[in-house]
């Protein structure tokens, strides 16, 4: 575990160099422990794949004091601890089809797998939420089966619809809002990944696990999904 200055009132903790469930579990344990330990000194905790950004109140403490509190609080976390995150398991519905997933045919051609096989393999996985970033509610999920892992598009799309389910290398994700994007699109999810008016605002958090379940076109529309968003 290494701690470095990340700003005038921030420190970043590195737990390792690789993306793996064991490291992610340590990051989540650190979130829980520091939330309890730093209390009013804390402004925010931002977890990522193998690191945790700690933003503190500079009016109450400084880098040295926070660094000491972090080290004391995290003594219980061992790099050999292989306890996986105890986050929730969330099931997300997906309408997989050539209509809703324009890159299914490309992945099929590249891998030699049928579209049905790609859909089945994507559903078989249980994906750990490693980080949330890029946009509110954009959860980076891993790891995708090597058979359907797909490189990012050479030219990103200018407009990806909200709810688009994509694959990039061995990651998968659901776009929380209309935005540019270079992931391979394989379906649409009717679930809102970020809703500022809801509590909680996001259905998943770092440390949770996600499973995808195929639904029909009719079920997708009944769940609030829309096919009106143009993919450009």
Residue pairs with C-beta under 8 A, 6 or more apart in sequence:
1 13
1 14
1 15
1 74
1 77
1 79
2 13
2 14
3 11
3 12
3 13
3 14
3 67
3 70
3 71
4 11
4 12
4 14
5 11
5 12
5 63
6 12
6 53
7 55
8 58
9 43
9 55
9 56
9 57
9 58
10 53
10 54
10 55
10 56
11 53
11 54
11 56
11 63
11 66
11 67
11 70
12 51
12 52
12 53
12 54
13 30
13 51
13 52
13 54
13 70
13 74
14 50
14 51
15 23
15 26
15 27
15 30
15 50
15 51
15 52
15 79
16 23
16 26
16 50
16 79
17 50
18 50
19 49
19 50
19 130
19 142
19 143
21 84
21 85
21 128
22 81
22 82
22 84
23 49
23 50
24 49
24 50
24 85
24 128
24 130
24 206
24 207
25 81
25 82
25 83
25 84
25 85
25 207
26 77
26 79
26 81
27 47
27 48
27 49
27 50
27 51
27 52
27 206
27 207
28 47
28 85
28 87
28 206
28 207
29 76
29 77
29 81
29 83
30 47
30 52
30 73
30 74
30 77
31 45
31 47
31 52
31 206
31 207
33 73
33 74
33 76
33 77
34 42
34 45
34 52
34 54
34 70
34 73
34 74
35 42
35 45
36 73
37 69
37 72
37 73
38 54
38 56
38 66
38 69
38 73
40 57
40 60
41 56
41 57
41 60
41 61
41 66
41 69
42 54
42 55
42 56
42 57
43 55
43 56
43 57
44 53
44 55
45 52
45 53
45 54
45 55
46 52
46 53
46 55
47 53
47 131
47 206
47 207
48 130
48 131
48 133
49 130
49 131
49 140
54 66
54 70
56 66
61 69
85 128
85 207
85 208
85 209
86 207
87 129
87 205
87 206
87 207
87 208
87 209
88 204
88 205
88 208
88 209
89 126
89 208
89 209
89 210
89 211
90 203
90 204
90 208
90 209
90 210
90 211
91 210
91 211
91 212
91 213
92 174
92 189
92 191
92 203
92 210
92 211
92 212
92 213
93 189
93 190
93 191
93 212
93 213
93 214
93 215
93 219
93 220
93 223
94 123
94 165
94 187
94 188
94 189
94 212
94 213
94 214
94 215
95 187
95 188
95 189
95 190
95 214
95 215
95 216
95 217
95 219
95 220
95 225
96 104
96 119
96 122
96 165
96 186
96 187
96 214
97 104
97 187
97 217
98 104
98 105
98 115
99 217
99 227
100 185
100 187
100 188
100 220
100 227
101 165
101 185
101 186
101 187
101 188
102 185
102 231
103 150
103 153
103 166
103 167
103 184
103 185
103 186
104 115
104 118
104 119
104 186
104 187
105 115
106 184
107 113
107 118
107 148
107 150
107 167
107 184
107 186
108 114
108 115
108 118
110 150
111 118
111 147
111 148
113 121
113 147
113 148
118 148
118 186
119 186
119 187
119 214
121 145
121 147
121 148
122 144
122 145
122 148
122 167
122 172
122 186
122 212
123 211
123 212
123 213
123 214
124 145
125 143
125 144
125 145
125 172
125 211
125 212
126 209
126 210
126 211
127 141
127 142
127 143
127 144
127 172
127 209
127 210
127 211
127 212
128 141
128 142
128 143
128 207
128 208
128 209
129 139
129 140
129 141
129 204
129 205
129 206
129 207
129 208
129 209
129 210
130 140
130 141
130 142
130 206
131 139
131 140
131 206
132 138
132 139
132 140
132 202
132 204
132 205
132 206
133 140
135 175
135 176
135 177
135 179
135 194
136 176
136 177
136 194
136 196
136 201
136 202
137 176
137 177
137 192
137 193
137 194
137 201
137 202
138 173
138 174
138 175
138 176
138 193
139 173
139 174
139 193
139 202
139 204
139 210
140 171
140 173
141 171
141 172
141 173
141 210
142 170
142 171
142 172
143 170
143 171
144 167
144 169
144 170
144 171
144 172
146 170
148 167
149 167
149 169
149 170
150 167
150 168
150 169
150 184
151 168
151 169
152 168
152 169
152 182
152 183
152 184
153 182
153 183
153 184
155 182
156 180
156 181
156 182
157 180
157 181
157 182
157 231
157 232
158 180
158 232
159 178
159 179
159 180
159 229
159 230
159 231
159 232
160 166
160 175
160 178
160 179
160 180
160 181
160 183
160 185
160 231
161 175
161 178
161 188
161 229
161 230
161 231
162 175
162 176
162 177
162 178
162 192
162 229
163 174
163 175
163 188
163 189
163 190
163 191
163 193
163 225
163 226
163 229
164 174
164 175
164 181
164 183
164 185
164 187
164 188
164 189
164 231
165 172
165 173
165 174
165 175
165 185
165 186
165 187
165 188
165 189
165 212
166 172
166 173
166 174
166 175
166 181
166 183
166 184
166 185
166 186
167 183
167 184
167 186
168 182
168 183
168 184
173 183
174 189
174 191
174 193
175 181
175 183
175 193
176 192
176 193
176 194
177 194
178 229
185 231
188 220
188 225
188 227
189 212
189 225
190 220
190 223
190 224
190 225
191 203
191 223
192 198
192 203
193 202
193 203
193 204
194 201
194 202
195 201
195 202
204 210
215 223
221 227
